[in-house]
Amino acid sequence: MPEHQINSIRKKFIIISTLSFCAVMLLMGGFVYLFSTITIRNEARHIMNRIVDNDGEIPLLSEEEAEQGEEAYYFEGKEDDIDWSLRGIFGLDSFFGESPDYFYTTRYFSVLFDEENEVEEVKASHIAYIDEEEAEEYARAALNSFRDFGNLGRYYYCVAERNNGGKIVIYLDRTTQVAFAHRIQFAVLLLLGFGTLLAFFLMRFFSTDVVKAEIDNAERQKQFITNASHELKTPLAVISANTEMQEMICGESEWTQSTMRQVERMNGLISNLVRIVRAQEVDSGELVEQNIAPFVRETAESFSAVAAGDGKQLEMEIEDPVILRSVESKIRQLVSLLTDNAVKYCDAGGTIRVGLSRSGKAAVLAVSNTYAAGESVDYSRFFERFYREDEARTIAEEETPDHRKNGYGIGLSIVESLLQSIRGTIQVSWKNGEITFTCRLPQIK
């Protein structure tokens, strides 16, 4: 895998990890905010239920109740007396309003209605900034509401039936608690932003060391292929020279010809392995913005004689000009490999087409050939190294002289490596008896 591809995977990993971290933090922050909101809501319901039971007033605690409430408030009572269940945690059996001074600190007002929904009494002594007229307006708004319990701005309200008939409406001021919940929300968002940025930079920093090992490994693999190719050429040259000497002394035979074909085959395979390694490299010094149409046409035309010799026809549909900033040698090699592949596997008497067109700032190269048997072929494996659709072919068949389909199953793999090196893509499709390889060639920055 080339270095730029490893770095591309590294960037995708950083983005996915950062987004995942952000999603988890957002979920946790949302749960914290939801928890605080539910607690405030249930706390308000608990206090208003006490007011309803006392007909619009908070009952003043006796000394014994105040003593018990203080113990619960400060968690100094026995653990067995405290509800640690979900009901207790979410305030359904809340003891937070039971502190000794909650009678004096709770701000609320209540409006009592008779059975005809006429105001019987307004109790607003526990809130300073609401007069009786405003209290009545709020109360009637609650009566006309579809819900018996809810919130209106900083107030929570409750509509309930009175024991002696009629209704009671209570408004409880939860300004302090709501502001506290908003501060929690702000703190969560602040931590979310800071944590996401910190996670991004930490992953970017540490992933460099992790990826470096993969890049070094890829470089060692390329170096190994290059060195092995060089080392293999020497014994092959000796085998070839010895075989030629044997033919000079004893004459050609079936065995010497077979040996020479195998030597030729090994030399071709070694050359292709080296081409794969070189195809993965981009030499930035060769990047030139130019019209690629002329050398695409020139490279494709070089196969006209080969196609005609096989009884096939080569056609070109090349738009001119097509300006692209890329590496000329790689574009030429790409056209050569795809056209050679099309000529090899084109049906007898068929047609090979080479097309070039513009697509925005990119260029599209399409090479197709007649291939009637292509409907049932597994195209997903075409770019695997050493893969050929006819895997049952024997070595003896591959050694047949002038067999156009002889090869190593490596040409399309080189094409893929070339495209990766210039940030291009390739797709293969089959339609109406014709197989098409479509390459998108981007502008290289």
C-alpha positions as CSV (number, residue, x, y, z in Angstrom):
1,M,0.0,0.0,0.0
2,P,1.5,3.4,-1.0
3,E,2.3,6.1,1.5
4,H,-0.4,8.5,0.3
5,Q,-3.0,5.8,0.6
6,I,-1.9,5.0,4.2
7,N,-2.1,8.7,5.1
8,S,-5.6,8.8,3.5
9,I,-6.7,5.9,5.8
10,R,-5.2,7.7,8.7
11,K,-7.2,10.9,8.0
12,K,-10.4,8.9,7.7
13,F,-9.6,7.2,11.0
14,I,-9.1,10.5,12.7
15,I,-12.3,11.9,11.4
16,I,-14.4,8.9,12.2
17,S,-12.8,8.6,15.7
18,T,-13.4,12.3,16.4
19,L,-17.0,12.2,15.3
20,S,-17.6,9.0,17.4
21,F,-16.1,10.7,20.4
22,C,-18.2,13.8,19.8
23,A,-21.4,11.6,19.5
24,V,-20.6,9.8,22.8
25,M,-19.9,13.1,24.6
26,L,-23.1,14.6,23.2
27,L,-25.1,11.6,24.3
28,M,-23.6,11.8,27.8
29,G,-24.1,15.5,28.0
30,G,-27.7,15.1,26.9
31,F,-28.3,12.5,29.5
32,V,-26.9,14.8,32.3
33,Y,-29.1,17.7,31.1
34,L,-32.1,15.4,30.9
35,F,-31.4,14.0,34.3
36,S,-31.2,17.5,35.8
37,T,-34.4,18.6,34.0
38,I,-36.4,15.6,35.2
39,T,-35.1,16.1,38.7
40,I,-36.2,19.8,38.8
41,R,-39.6,18.8,37.3
42,N,-40.3,16.1,39.8
43,E,-39.0,18.2,42.7
44,A,-41.5,20.9,41.6
45,R,-44.3,18.3,41.4
46,H,-43.5,17.0,44.9
47,I,-43.6,20.5,46.5
48,M,-46.8,21.4,44.7
49,N,-48.5,18.2,45.9
50,R,-47.6,19.3,49.4
51,I,-49.2,22.7,48.7
52,V,-52.3,21.1,47.2
53,D,-52.7,18.9,50.3
54,N,-52.6,22.0,52.5
55,D,-55.1,23.9,50.4
56,G,-52.7,26.4,48.8
57,E,-50.1,26.8,51.6
58,I,-46.8,25.1,52.4
59,P,-47.2,23.4,55.7
60,L,-44.9,24.7,58.4
61,L,-42.9,21.7,59.7
62,S,-43.1,20.7,63.3
63,E,-39.8,20.5,65.3
64,E,-39.8,16.7,64.9
65,E,-40.5,16.9,61.1
66,A,-37.9,19.6,60.7
67,E,-35.4,17.4,62.6
68,Q,-36.1,14.5,60.3
69,G,-36.0,16.8,57.2
70,E,-32.6,18.1,58.1
71,E,-31.2,14.6,58.5
72,A,-32.5,13.7,55.1
73,Y,-31.4,16.9,53.5
74,Y,-27.8,16.5,54.7
75,F,-27.8,12.7,54.1
76,E,-27.0,12.2,57.8
77,G,-29.8,9.7,58.4
78,K,-29.5,6.0,58.2
79,E,-28.8,4.7,54.7
80,D,-31.8,2.4,55.0
81,D,-34.1,5.4,55.3
82,I,-32.9,6.9,51.9
83,D,-34.5,5.8,48.6
84,W,-31.6,4.9,46.3
85,S,-34.0,3.5,43.6
86,L,-34.7,5.2,40.3
87,R,-37.7,6.8,41.8
88,G,-35.6,8.4,44.5
89,I,-32.8,9.4,42.1
90,F,-35.2,11.2,39.7
91,G,-37.0,12.9,42.5
92,L,-40.3,11.0,42.4
93,D,-40.0,10.6,46.2
94,S,-37.9,13.8,46.5
95,F,-36.6,14.9,49.8
96,F,-34.8,18.0,48.4
97,G,-37.7,20.2,49.3
98,E,-37.8,19.0,52.9
99,S,-35.0,21.1,54.3
100,P,-35.9,23.0,57.5
101,D,-36.0,26.4,55.8
102,Y,-37.9,25.4,52.6
103,F,-41.1,27.0,54.1
104,Y,-39.4,30.4,53.9
105,T,-37.3,30.1,50.7
106,T,-39.9,28.6,48.3
107,R,-41.5,31.2,46.0
108,Y,-45.0,30.4,44.8
109,F,-48.6,31.6,44.6
110,S,-51.8,29.7,44.5
111,V,-55.3,30.6,43.3
112,L,-58.4,28.8,44.7
113,F,-61.5,28.4,42.5
114,D,-65.0,27.4,43.6
115,E,-67.1,24.9,41.7
116,E,-68.2,27.6,39.2
117,N,-64.6,28.4,38.4
118,E,-64.9,31.7,40.2
119,V,-61.9,33.0,42.1
120,E,-62.4,32.3,45.8
121,E,-59.0,33.3,47.2
122,V,-55.5,34.3,45.9
123,K,-52.5,33.4,48.1
124,A,-49.5,35.3,47.0
125,S,-47.7,36.1,50.2
126,H,-44.8,33.8,49.3
127,I,-43.9,35.8,46.1
128,A,-43.2,39.5,45.9
129,Y,-43.3,40.4,42.2
130,I,-46.7,38.9,41.4
131,D,-49.9,40.8,42.5
132,E,-53.4,39.2,42.8
133,E,-54.5,40.4,39.3
134,E,-51.5,38.8,37.6
135,A,-51.9,35.7,39.7
136,E,-55.5,35.3,38.5
137,E,-54.4,35.7,34.8
138,Y,-51.8,33.0,35.2
139,A,-54.3,30.7,37.0
140,R,-56.9,31.0,34.2
141,A,-54.3,30.3,31.6
142,A,-53.5,27.1,33.4
143,L,-57.2,26.2,33.7
144,N,-57.5,26.6,29.9
145,S,-54.4,24.4,29.3
146,F,-54.8,20.8,28.2
147,R,-52.3,19.7,30.9
148,D,-52.7,19.6,34.6
149,F,-49.0,20.0,35.1
150,G,-46.3,21.8,33.1
151,N,-44.1,24.8,32.9
152,L,-44.5,28.3,31.7
153,G,-41.1,30.1,31.4
154,R,-39.5,29.9,34.8
155,Y,-42.7,28.7,36.5
156,Y,-44.1,25.2,37.0
157,Y,-47.8,25.1,37.4
158,C,-50.2,22.5,38.7
159,V,-54.0,22.3,38.5
160,A,-55.7,20.0,41.0
161,E,-59.1,19.3,42.6
162,R,-59.7,20.6,46.1
163,N,-61.0,18.4,48.8
164,N,-64.1,20.5,49.4
165,G,-64.9,21.0,45.7
166,G,-63.6,23.5,43.2
167,K,-60.0,23.7,41.8
168,I,-56.7,25.0,42.9
169,V,-53.9,26.4,40.6
170,I,-50.4,26.6,41.9
171,Y,-47.4,28.3,40.3
172,L,-44.0,27.5,41.7
173,D,-41.0,29.7,40.8
174,R,-38.0,27.5,39.8
175,T,-35.7,30.3,38.5
176,T,-32.7,29.2,40.4
177,Q,-33.1,25.5,39.5
178,V,-33.7,26.3,35.8
179,A,-30.7,28.6,35.7
180,F,-28.6,25.9,37.2
181,A,-29.8,23.4,34.5
182,H,-28.9,25.9,31.8
183,R,-25.4,26.3,33.4
184,I,-25.0,22.6,33.3
185,Q,-26.0,22.6,29.6
186,F,-23.5,25.4,28.9
187,A,-20.8,23.5,30.7
188,V,-21.6,20.3,28.8
189,L,-21.4,22.1,25.4
190,L,-18.1,23.8,26.5
191,L,-16.6,20.4,27.5
192,L,-17.9,18.9,24.3
193,G,-16.2,21.4,22.1
194,F,-13.0,21.4,24.1
195,G,-12.9,17.6,24.5
196,T,-13.6,17.1,20.7
197,L,-10.7,19.5,19.8
198,L,-8.4,17.9,22.3
199,A,-9.3,14.4,21.1
200,F,-8.7,15.4,17.5
201,F,-5.2,16.8,18.1
202,L,-4.2,13.9,20.4
203,M,-5.4,11.3,17.8
204,R,-3.6,13.3,15.0
205,F,-0.4,13.4,17.1
206,F,-0.4,9.7,18.2
207,S,-1.7,8.3,14.9
208,T,1.5,9.7,13.2
209,D,3.6,7.3,15.1
210,V,1.2,4.4,14.5
211,V,1.1,5.0,10.7
212,K,4.8,5.6,10.5
213,A,5.3,1.9,11.2
214,E,3.0,1.0,8.3
215,I,4.7,3.4,6.0
216,D,8.1,2.0,6.9
217,N,6.8,-1.5,6.3
218,A,5.4,-0.5,2.9
219,E,8.8,1.0,2.0
220,R,10.5,-2.2,3.1
221,Q,8.2,-4.3,0.9
222,K,8.9,-2.1,-2.1
223,Q,12.6,-2.3,-1.4
224,F,12.4,-6.1,-1.0
225,I,10.6,-6.5,-4.4
226,T,13.2,-4.3,-6.1
227,N,16.1,-6.1,-4.5
228,A,14.6,-9.5,-5.2
229,S,13.9,-8.6,-8.8
230,H,17.5,-7.5,-9.2
231,E,18.9,-10.7,-7.6
232,L,16.7,-13.0,-9.6
233,K,17.8,-11.5,-12.9
234,T,21.4,-12.9,-12.4
235,P,20.5,-16.6,-12.2
236,L,18.0,-16.2,-15.0
237,A,20.7,-14.6,-17.2
238,V,23.0,-17.6,-16.4
239,I,20.2,-20.1,-17.2
240,S,19.5,-18.4,-20.5
241,A,23.2,-18.2,-21.4
242,N,23.8,-21.9,-20.5
243,T,20.7,-23.0,-22.5
244,E,21.9,-21.0,-25.5
245,M,25.3,-22.6,-25.3
246,Q,23.7,-26.0,-25.0
247,E,21.7,-25.3,-28.2
248,M,24.9,-24.2,-30.0
249,I,26.6,-27.5,-29.1
250,C,23.7,-30.0,-29.2
251,G,21.1,-28.1,-31.3
252,E,17.7,-27.0,-30.3
253,S,15.3,-29.4,-28.6
254,E,11.9,-29.4,-27.0
255,W,13.5,-29.1,-23.6
256,T,15.7,-26.1,-24.4
257,Q,12.8,-24.3,-26.0
258,S,10.7,-24.9,-22.9
259,T,13.5,-23.6,-20.7
260,M,13.9,-20.4,-22.8
261,R,10.1,-19.8,-22.6
262,Q,10.2,-20.2,-18.8
263,V,13.1,-17.8,-18.6
264,E,11.3,-15.3,-20.8
265,R,8.2,-15.7,-18.6
266,M,10.1,-15.2,-15.4
267,N,11.8,-12.0,-16.8
268,G,8.4,-10.7,-17.8
269,L,6.9,-11.4,-14.3
270,I,9.9,-9.7,-12.6
271,S,9.5,-6.6,-14.8
272,N,5.8,-6.4,-14.0
273,L,6.5,-6.6,-10.2
274,V,8.9,-3.8,-10.5
275,R,6.3,-1.8,-12.6
276,I,3.8,-2.3,-9.8
277,V,6.2,-0.8,-7.2
278,R,7.0,2.2,-9.5
279,A,3.4,2.7,-10.4
280,Q,2.6,3.5,-6.7
281,E,5.1,6.4,-6.7
282,V,4.3,9.9,-7.8
283,D,7.2,12.1,-8.9
284,S,6.1,15.6,-8.1
285,G,8.8,16.9,-10.4
286,E,6.9,15.4,-13.4
287,L,3.7,17.2,-12.7
288,V,2.7,19.4,-15.6
289,E,-0.5,21.0,-16.6
290,Q,-1.0,20.2,-20.3
291,N,-3.3,18.9,-23.0
292,I,-3.3,15.1,-22.5
293,A,-5.3,14.4,-25.7
294,P,-2.3,14.1,-28.1
295,F,-0.4,11.5,-26.2
296,V,-3.5,9.5,-25.3
297,R,-4.2,9.4,-29.0
298,E,-0.6,8.6,-29.9
299,T,-0.4,5.8,-27.3
300,A,-3.7,4.2,-28.4
301,E,-2.8,4.4,-32.1
302,S,0.3,2.3,-31.5
303,F,-2.0,-0.7,-31.0
304,S,-3.8,-0.2,-34.3
305,A,-1.5,-2.6,-36.2
306,V,-1.8,-5.3,-33.4
307,A,-5.6,-5.0,-33.5
308,A,-5.7,-5.2,-37.3
309,G,-3.4,-8.2,-37.2
310,D,-5.9,-10.0,-35.0
311,G,-8.8,-9.0,-37.3
312,K,-10.1,-6.4,-34.8
313,Q,-10.9,-2.7,-35.2
314,L,-9.6,0.1,-33.1
315,E,-11.8,3.3,-32.8
316,M,-11.0,6.5,-30.9
317,E,-13.3,9.2,-29.6
318,I,-10.9,11.7,-28.0
319,E,-12.0,15.2,-27.1
320,D,-9.3,17.8,-27.7
321,P,-8.1,19.7,-25.8
322,V,-8.4,18.1,-22.3
323,I,-6.2,20.1,-20.0
324,L,-5.0,18.1,-16.9
325,R,-2.3,18.6,-14.3
326,S,-0.8,15.1,-14.0
327,V,2.2,12.9,-14.8
328,E,2.5,12.3,-18.5
329,S,4.4,9.0,-18.2
330,K,1.8,7.5,-16.0
331,I,-1.1,8.6,-18.3
332,R,0.8,7.0,-21.2
333,Q,1.3,3.8,-19.2
334,L,-2.3,3.7,-18.2
335,V,-3.6,4.0,-21.7
336,S,-1.1,1.4,-22.9
337,L,-2.1,-1.2,-20.3
338,L,-5.8,-0.7,-20.8
339,T,-5.6,-0.7,-24.6
340,D,-3.3,-3.8,-24.6
341,N,-5.8,-5.6,-22.3
342,A,-8.7,-4.6,-24.5
343,V,-7.0,-5.9,-27.7
344,K,-6.1,-9.2,-25.9
345,Y,-9.5,-10.0,-24.6
346,C,-11.6,-8.5,-27.4
347,D,-13.8,-11.1,-29.2
348,A,-12.6,-12.2,-32.7
349,G,-13.7,-9.6,-35.3
350,G,-14.7,-7.2,-32.5
351,T,-14.1,-3.5,-31.8
352,I,-11.9,-1.7,-29.3
353,R,-12.8,1.8,-28.3
354,V,-10.7,4.4,-26.6
355,G,-12.4,7.5,-25.4
356,L,-11.3,10.7,-23.6
357,S,-13.5,13.5,-22.4
358,R,-13.7,16.3,-19.8
359,S,-15.7,16.1,-16.6
360,G,-15.5,19.4,-14.7
361,K,-11.8,19.9,-13.8
362,A,-11.1,16.1,-14.2
363,A,-10.7,13.9,-17.3
364,V,-12.5,10.6,-18.0
365,L,-10.7,7.9,-19.9
366,A,-12.9,5.0,-21.1
367,V,-11.5,1.9,-22.8
368,S,-13.9,-0.8,-24.0
369,N,-14.0,-3.9,-26.1
370,T,-16.4,-6.5,-27.4
371,Y,-16.8,-9.3,-24.9
372,A,-19.9,-11.4,-25.4
373,A,-19.2,-13.8,-22.5
374,G,-18.8,-11.0,-20.0
375,E,-22.3,-11.1,-18.4
376,S,-21.4,-13.9,-15.9
377,V,-17.9,-12.7,-15.0
378,D,-16.9,-11.6,-11.5
379,Y,-15.6,-8.1,-12.2
380,S,-14.9,-7.4,-8.5
381,R,-11.8,-9.7,-8.8
382,F,-10.3,-8.2,-11.9
383,F,-7.8,-6.0,-10.0
384,E,-6.5,-8.8,-7.9
385,R,-2.9,-9.6,-8.6
386,F,-2.3,-12.8,-10.6
387,Y,-6.0,-13.3,-11.1
388,R,-7.3,-14.3,-14.5
389,E,-10.9,-15.2,-15.3
390,D,-9.8,-18.6,-16.8
391,E,-7.9,-20.0,-13.8
392,A,-8.0,-23.6,-15.3
393,R,-5.5,-22.7,-18.0
394,T,-2.4,-24.9,-17.7
395,I,1.2,-23.8,-18.0
396,A,1.6,-25.7,-21.2
397,E,-1.3,-23.7,-22.8
398,E,0.3,-20.5,-21.6
399,E,3.5,-21.4,-23.3
400,T,1.9,-21.6,-26.7
401,P,3.7,-19.1,-29.0
402,D,1.8,-16.0,-30.2
403,H,-1.0,-16.7,-27.7
404,R,-2.3,-13.2,-27.2
405,K,-4.0,-14.0,-23.9
406,N,-0.8,-15.1,-22.2
407,G,0.0,-13.0,-19.2
408,Y,0.5,-12.9,-15.5
409,G,-2.9,-11.6,-14.3
410,I,-1.1,-8.4,-13.2
411,G,-1.8,-5.8,-15.8
412,L,-5.0,-4.5,-14.2
413,S,-3.4,-4.5,-10.8
414,I,-0.7,-2.2,-12.3
415,V,-3.5,0.0,-13.7
416,E,-5.1,0.3,-10.2
417,S,-1.7,1.2,-8.6
418,L,-1.1,3.8,-11.3
419,L,-4.5,5.4,-10.6
420,Q,-3.9,5.3,-6.8
421,S,-0.7,7.1,-7.3
422,I,-2.4,10.0,-9.2
423,R,-5.5,9.9,-7.0
424,G,-7.7,8.5,-9.7
425,T,-10.4,5.9,-9.7
426,I,-11.5,3.1,-12.0
427,Q,-14.8,1.3,-12.6
428,V,-15.6,-1.7,-14.8
429,S,-19.0,-2.4,-16.3
430,W,-20.5,-4.7,-18.9
431,K,-23.5,-3.8,-21.2
432,N,-24.8,-5.1,-24.5
433,G,-21.9,-7.4,-25.1
434,E,-19.2,-4.8,-24.3
435,I,-16.9,-4.4,-21.3
436,T,-15.8,-0.9,-20.4
437,F,-13.0,0.3,-18.0
438,T,-13.8,3.9,-17.0
439,C,-11.0,5.9,-15.3
440,R,-11.5,9.3,-13.6
441,L,-8.3,11.3,-13.7
442,P,-8.3,14.3,-11.3
443,Q,-6.2,17.4,-11.2
444,I,-3.1,16.6,-9.0
445,K,-2.4,19.5,-6.7
